[in-house]
Amino acid sequence: MSDLPPRRALRALAFLGVALLLCAPPFYLDVFWLRIGLFAMAAATGAVGLGLLTGTAGQLSLGHSFFLAIGAYGYTWLGGEEPGAGLPTVLALVAAVLLAGLAGGLFSPVAGRVRGVYLGVATLALVFLGHHILVSAEPVTGGFNGLSVPPLSVGSFTFDASGPELVVLGVPFGAEERLWYLSLALFAFTWFTARGLLLSRAGRALKALRDSETAAAVMGVPVARYRAGAFVLSSMYAGLAGALLALAFRRVVPDYFGLALSVDYLAMIVIGGLGSVAGATAGAVFVTALPLLMTRYADQLPLVTAPGSAGGTLGPTEASRYLYGAAVVLVLIFAPDGLGGLLHRLRARFRMRRRPAAAPTSAATAVRAKEHTP
């Protein structure tokens, strides 16, 4: 009998270790690194949703930033006082996610009947339509200047530094430290619901739909309904990501939710691996953290200058876009299934090396003995 613990026990220990590791940063890292983590967790939430739509269901979408904007502005307006509906912020968060899902549901008849590049062009129109609405509906959205984001409150506890002072193990918890655990909890919810969907009957139906519509229809999969459902679910994940981004930024402006943001999310899932929750998370961390790190260390990097420098030099934002554009090309050439697939292959190779060599069968032993018999 093997002395190694069962695989489930190993997975439980690994999960506990990762959970403890993710809970530790607020006690050791400064605000800059915590903000990178907040943006990365929000982006990973949206990338998981886009990964389900594009990687699992095979539906191309260029309008992800539109649903991010609905989540961000929906939470800000519903939870704000003037302008706003003045709802409790927890209720405003839930309503913003549902509002993004409703918008996805209104577009789902198109998503259910159109696919490929045609759906991409159709969703691209949502980006320009959304930007026009955000700029024009100034009484609701604040126009070009945007809106201040109300902090999330649960009872008397607020997820910013305006509430009562909070000290945990000698560490004062400000807005970033409090938002860290909120974002971590919501991202964990995203992770487990998405993983559960991929392993369920609906997930297998979406994969069959991606591989062959005709074969999926023959097996009894309602093609239009599953396409529309995947679009609605992806929109809800995007709405949650938008609300988390609003809480992290503390102000929402229309120019942030443009076409470039949709392209960023496509880069996340391509780099991480289509159809992989872990891959989408890794891609989101890479694409989100890279420009922030390059901005901080611009003075120490060759060919990159600090933001605001004159002379047509290469800024950190542009340099980071070139780098992860190059990363997309390299992934497509050398690892078409992304970082997630690469990690899966490395793990499988490691298991093969650890597996003991199979003992020779009795038939093989008899043949060898006969060969050596004079």
C-alpha positions as CSV (number, residue, x, y, z in Angstrom):
1,M,0.0,0.0,0.0
2,S,1.3,3.5,-0.9
3,D,2.5,5.7,2.0
4,L,1.3,8.8,0.1
5,P,-1.9,10.4,1.4
6,P,-4.9,10.1,-0.8
7,R,-5.3,12.6,-3.6
8,R,-8.3,14.3,-2.0
9,A,-6.3,14.9,1.1
10,L,-3.5,16.5,-0.9
11,R,-5.9,18.7,-2.7
12,A,-7.5,19.8,0.6
13,L,-4.0,20.6,2.0
14,A,-3.1,22.5,-1.2
15,F,-6.4,24.4,-1.0
16,L,-5.8,25.3,2.6
17,G,-2.3,26.5,1.9
18,V,-3.4,28.7,-1.0
19,A,-6.2,30.1,1.1
20,L,-3.8,31.0,3.9
21,L,-1.4,32.5,1.4
22,L,-4.0,34.7,-0.2
23,C,-5.2,35.9,3.2
24,A,-1.7,37.0,4.3
25,P,-0.9,40.0,2.0
26,P,-2.8,42.7,3.9
27,F,-0.5,42.0,6.9
28,Y,2.8,42.3,5.0
29,L,2.4,44.3,1.8
30,D,2.0,48.0,1.2
31,V,-0.9,49.8,-0.5
32,F,0.6,49.6,-4.0
33,W,0.8,45.8,-4.0
34,L,-2.6,45.5,-2.5
35,R,-4.1,47.7,-5.2
36,I,-2.5,45.5,-7.8
37,G,-4.2,42.5,-6.2
38,L,-7.6,44.3,-6.1
39,F,-7.4,45.1,-9.8
40,A,-6.2,41.6,-10.6
41,M,-9.0,39.9,-8.7
42,A,-11.6,42.1,-10.3
43,A,-10.1,41.5,-13.7
44,A,-9.9,37.7,-13.1
45,T,-13.6,37.7,-12.2
46,G,-14.5,39.3,-15.6
47,A,-12.0,37.1,-17.4
48,V,-13.5,33.9,-16.0
49,G,-16.9,35.0,-17.4
50,L,-15.4,35.8,-20.8
51,G,-13.6,32.5,-20.8
52,L,-16.8,30.6,-20.3
53,L,-18.4,32.5,-23.2
54,T,-15.5,32.4,-25.6
55,G,-13.3,29.5,-24.5
56,T,-16.1,27.1,-23.4
57,A,-19.1,28.0,-25.5
58,G,-17.0,29.2,-28.5
59,Q,-18.8,32.6,-28.8
60,L,-16.6,35.6,-29.7
61,S,-17.4,38.8,-27.8
62,L,-15.8,42.2,-28.1
63,G,-18.4,43.9,-25.9
64,H,-17.2,42.7,-22.5
65,S,-16.4,46.3,-21.4
66,F,-20.0,47.3,-22.0
67,F,-21.2,44.9,-19.3
68,L,-18.3,45.9,-17.0
69,A,-19.6,49.5,-17.3
70,I,-23.1,48.4,-16.5
71,G,-21.9,46.7,-13.3
72,A,-19.7,49.7,-12.3
73,Y,-22.2,52.4,-13.1
74,G,-25.1,50.3,-11.9
75,Y,-23.6,49.9,-8.4
76,T,-22.5,53.5,-8.3
77,W,-25.8,55.0,-9.2
78,L,-28.0,52.5,-7.2
79,G,-25.9,52.9,-4.1
80,G,-25.2,56.6,-4.4
81,E,-27.2,59.5,-2.9
82,E,-27.0,62.3,-5.4
83,P,-27.4,61.3,-8.1
84,G,-28.5,57.9,-7.3
85,A,-31.2,55.7,-5.9
86,G,-29.8,55.6,-2.3
87,L,-30.2,51.8,-2.0
88,P,-28.2,49.9,0.7
89,T,-24.9,49.2,-1.0
90,V,-25.1,45.4,-0.6
91,L,-28.4,45.5,-2.4
92,A,-26.9,47.9,-5.0
93,L,-24.1,45.4,-5.6
94,V,-26.5,42.5,-6.2
95,A,-28.8,44.7,-8.3
96,A,-25.8,45.8,-10.5
97,V,-24.9,42.2,-11.2
98,L,-28.6,41.4,-12.1
99,L,-28.8,44.5,-14.2
100,A,-25.7,43.4,-16.2
101,G,-27.4,39.9,-16.6
102,L,-30.6,41.6,-17.8
103,A,-28.7,43.6,-20.4
104,G,-27.1,40.3,-21.5
105,G,-30.5,38.7,-21.6
106,L,-31.8,41.5,-23.9
107,F,-28.9,40.9,-26.3
108,S,-29.2,37.1,-25.9
109,P,-31.6,36.6,-28.9
110,V,-28.7,37.9,-31.1
111,A,-26.2,35.8,-29.2
112,G,-28.4,32.7,-29.7
113,R,-28.5,33.0,-33.4
114,V,-25.2,34.6,-34.5
115,R,-21.8,33.2,-33.9
116,G,-18.1,33.8,-34.8
117,V,-17.0,37.1,-36.3
118,Y,-20.6,38.2,-36.8
119,L,-21.3,38.0,-33.1
120,G,-18.0,39.9,-32.5
121,V,-19.1,42.7,-34.7
122,A,-22.5,42.8,-33.1
123,T,-21.0,43.0,-29.6
124,L,-18.5,45.6,-30.8
125,A,-21.5,47.9,-31.4
126,L,-22.4,47.6,-27.7
127,V,-19.1,49.3,-26.7
128,F,-19.7,52.4,-28.8
129,L,-23.4,52.5,-27.8
130,G,-22.5,52.2,-24.2
131,H,-19.8,54.9,-24.4
132,H,-22.3,57.3,-26.1
133,I,-24.9,56.7,-23.3
134,L,-22.3,57.2,-20.5
135,V,-21.2,60.5,-22.0
136,S,-24.7,61.8,-22.9
137,A,-26.8,60.7,-19.9
138,E,-25.0,63.2,-17.6
139,P,-27.7,63.4,-14.9
140,V,-27.3,59.7,-14.3
141,T,-23.7,59.0,-15.2
142,G,-22.0,62.3,-14.5
143,G,-20.9,62.7,-18.2
144,F,-17.1,62.9,-18.9
145,N,-16.3,63.5,-15.3
146,G,-18.0,60.4,-14.1
147,L,-19.2,59.6,-10.6
148,S,-17.7,59.0,-7.1
149,V,-18.3,55.5,-6.0
150,P,-20.0,55.0,-2.6
151,P,-18.2,52.6,-0.3
152,L,-19.7,49.2,0.4
153,S,-21.3,48.9,3.8
154,V,-22.5,45.9,5.7
155,G,-24.4,47.1,8.7
156,S,-22.1,49.5,10.5
157,F,-19.0,48.1,8.8
158,T,-17.7,49.9,5.8
159,F,-15.1,48.8,3.3
160,D,-13.1,52.0,3.3
161,A,-11.2,54.1,5.8
162,S,-14.1,56.4,6.7
163,G,-15.6,54.0,9.3
164,P,-14.4,53.2,12.7
165,E,-10.7,52.4,13.0
166,L,-9.9,48.7,12.6
167,V,-6.7,47.1,13.8
168,V,-6.1,43.4,13.3
169,L,-3.0,41.8,14.9
170,G,-1.4,45.2,15.2
171,V,-2.0,46.1,11.5
172,P,-4.4,49.0,10.8
173,F,-6.9,48.0,8.2
174,G,-7.7,50.8,5.7
175,A,-9.7,50.7,2.5
176,E,-7.3,48.4,0.6
177,E,-7.0,45.9,3.4
178,R,-10.8,45.6,3.9
179,L,-11.5,45.5,0.1
180,W,-8.9,42.7,-0.2
181,Y,-11.0,40.2,1.7
182,L,-14.2,41.3,0.0
183,S,-12.6,40.9,-3.4
184,L,-11.1,37.6,-2.4
185,A,-14.4,36.2,-1.2
186,L,-16.3,37.3,-4.4
187,F,-13.5,35.9,-6.6
188,A,-13.6,32.6,-4.7
189,F,-17.4,32.5,-5.4
190,T,-16.6,33.2,-9.0
191,W,-14.0,30.4,-9.2
192,F,-16.1,27.7,-7.6
193,T,-19.3,28.5,-9.5
194,A,-17.4,28.6,-12.8
195,R,-15.5,25.3,-12.0
196,G,-18.8,23.7,-11.0
197,L,-20.4,24.8,-14.2
198,L,-17.6,23.4,-16.3
199,L,-17.8,20.0,-14.6
200,S,-21.6,19.9,-14.8
201,R,-23.9,18.7,-17.6
202,A,-24.4,22.2,-18.8
203,G,-20.6,22.6,-19.1
204,R,-20.3,19.5,-21.2
205,A,-23.1,20.7,-23.4
206,L,-21.3,24.0,-23.9
207,K,-18.1,22.2,-24.9
208,A,-19.9,20.1,-27.3
209,L,-21.5,23.2,-28.8
210,R,-18.1,24.7,-29.2
211,D,-16.6,21.7,-30.9
212,S,-19.5,21.1,-33.3
213,E,-22.9,22.7,-33.4
214,T,-24.3,19.9,-35.6
215,A,-23.1,17.1,-33.3
216,A,-24.4,19.0,-30.3
217,A,-27.8,19.4,-31.9
218,V,-27.9,15.8,-32.8
219,M,-27.2,14.8,-29.2
220,G,-30.2,16.9,-28.1
221,V,-28.5,20.1,-27.0
222,P,-30.7,23.2,-27.5
223,V,-28.1,25.3,-29.3
224,A,-29.8,28.7,-29.2
225,R,-30.8,28.4,-25.5
226,Y,-27.3,27.4,-24.4
227,R,-25.7,30.1,-26.4
228,A,-28.0,32.7,-24.9
229,G,-27.5,31.3,-21.4
230,A,-23.7,31.5,-21.7
231,F,-24.0,35.1,-22.8
232,V,-26.2,36.0,-19.8
233,L,-23.9,34.3,-17.4
234,S,-20.8,35.9,-18.8
235,S,-22.6,39.3,-18.6
236,M,-23.3,38.7,-14.9
237,Y,-19.7,37.9,-14.1
238,A,-18.7,41.0,-16.0
239,G,-21.1,43.1,-14.0
240,L,-19.6,41.7,-10.7
241,A,-16.1,42.6,-12.0
242,G,-17.2,46.1,-12.9
243,A,-18.6,46.7,-9.4
244,L,-15.3,45.4,-7.9
245,L,-13.3,47.7,-10.2
246,A,-15.5,50.7,-9.2
247,L,-14.9,50.0,-5.5
248,A,-11.1,49.7,-6.1
249,F,-10.9,52.9,-8.3
250,R,-13.4,54.8,-6.2
251,R,-14.5,56.8,-9.3
252,V,-15.9,55.6,-12.6
253,V,-15.4,57.5,-15.9
254,P,-16.7,56.6,-19.4
255,D,-13.3,56.5,-21.1
256,Y,-12.1,53.6,-19.1
257,F,-14.8,51.3,-20.5
258,G,-13.8,51.5,-24.1
259,L,-12.7,49.0,-26.8
260,A,-9.2,48.8,-25.4
261,L,-10.6,47.2,-22.2
262,S,-12.4,44.5,-24.2
263,V,-9.2,43.7,-26.1
264,D,-7.4,43.5,-22.8
265,Y,-9.9,40.9,-21.6
266,L,-9.5,38.9,-24.8
267,A,-5.7,39.0,-24.3
268,M,-6.2,37.6,-20.7
269,I,-8.1,34.5,-21.8
270,V,-5.8,33.9,-24.8
271,I,-2.7,34.1,-22.7
272,G,-4.2,32.1,-19.9
273,G,-5.9,29.5,-22.0
274,L,-9.4,29.3,-23.5
275,G,-11.9,27.4,-21.4
276,S,-9.7,27.3,-18.3
277,V,-10.7,29.1,-15.0
278,A,-7.1,28.9,-13.7
279,G,-5.7,30.1,-17.1
280,A,-8.1,33.0,-17.2
281,T,-7.0,34.0,-13.7
282,A,-3.3,33.8,-14.6
283,G,-3.9,35.8,-17.8
284,A,-5.8,38.5,-15.8
285,V,-3.0,38.8,-13.3
286,F,-0.4,39.2,-16.0
287,V,-2.3,41.7,-18.1
288,T,-3.4,43.8,-15.1
289,A,-0.2,43.8,-13.1
290,L,2.2,44.5,-16.1
291,P,1.3,48.2,-16.8
292,L,1.2,49.0,-13.1
293,L,4.6,47.4,-12.4
294,M,6.1,49.1,-15.5
295,T,4.7,52.5,-14.3
296,R,6.3,52.1,-10.9
297,Y,9.7,50.9,-12.2
298,A,9.8,53.0,-15.4
299,D,12.9,54.8,-14.3
300,Q,14.8,51.5,-14.1
301,L,13.6,50.0,-17.4
302,P,15.4,50.6,-20.7
303,L,13.4,52.4,-23.5
304,V,10.6,53.2,-21.1
305,T,10.0,56.6,-19.6
306,A,7.8,57.8,-16.7
307,P,4.2,58.8,-17.4
308,G,3.9,62.5,-18.6
309,S,7.4,62.6,-20.2
310,A,7.7,64.7,-23.3
311,G,9.3,63.9,-26.6
312,G,7.1,61.1,-28.0
313,T,8.8,58.5,-25.8
314,L,7.4,55.1,-25.0
315,G,5.3,55.2,-21.8
316,P,4.7,52.2,-19.5
317,T,1.1,51.7,-20.7
318,E,2.1,51.5,-24.3
319,A,5.1,49.3,-23.5
320,S,3.0,46.9,-21.5
321,R,0.5,46.6,-24.4
322,Y,3.4,45.8,-26.8
323,L,4.7,43.2,-24.3
324,Y,1.4,41.3,-23.8
325,G,0.7,41.6,-27.5
326,A,4.0,39.8,-28.0
327,A,2.9,37.3,-25.3
328,V,-0.3,36.6,-27.2
329,V,1.7,35.8,-30.4
330,L,4.2,33.6,-28.5
331,V,1.3,31.7,-26.7
332,L,-0.4,31.1,-30.1
333,I,2.8,29.7,-31.6
334,F,4.3,27.7,-28.7
335,A,1.4,27.0,-26.4
336,P,-2.0,27.3,-28.2
337,D,-3.8,26.2,-25.1
338,G,-2.3,29.0,-23.0
339,L,-0.6,29.1,-19.6
340,G,-3.3,26.8,-18.2
341,G,-2.6,24.1,-20.8
342,L,1.1,24.5,-20.4
343,L,0.8,24.0,-16.6
344,H,-1.4,21.0,-17.1
345,R,1.1,19.3,-19.4
346,L,4.0,20.0,-17.0
347,R,2.0,18.5,-14.1
348,A,1.1,15.4,-16.2
349,R,4.8,15.0,-17.1
350,F,5.8,15.3,-13.4
351,R,3.2,12.7,-12.5
352,M,4.6,10.3,-15.1
353,R,8.1,10.7,-13.8
354,R,6.9,10.0,-10.2
355,R,4.9,6.9,-11.2
356,P,6.9,3.7,-10.6
357,A,7.8,1.5,-13.5
358,A,5.3,-1.2,-14.1
359,A,6.4,-4.7,-13.0
360,P,6.9,-7.1,-15.9
361,T,3.9,-9.4,-16.6
362,S,4.1,-13.2,-16.2
363,A,4.0,-13.6,-20.0
364,A,6.9,-11.2,-20.5
365,T,8.8,-13.0,-17.7
366,A,8.3,-16.4,-19.3
367,V,9.5,-15.1,-22.7
368,R,12.6,-13.7,-21.2
369,A,13.3,-16.9,-19.3
370,K,12.9,-18.9,-22.6
371,E,15.3,-16.6,-24.4
372,H,17.9,-17.2,-21.7
373,T,17.4,-21.0,-21.6
374,P,20.3,-22.8,-23.4
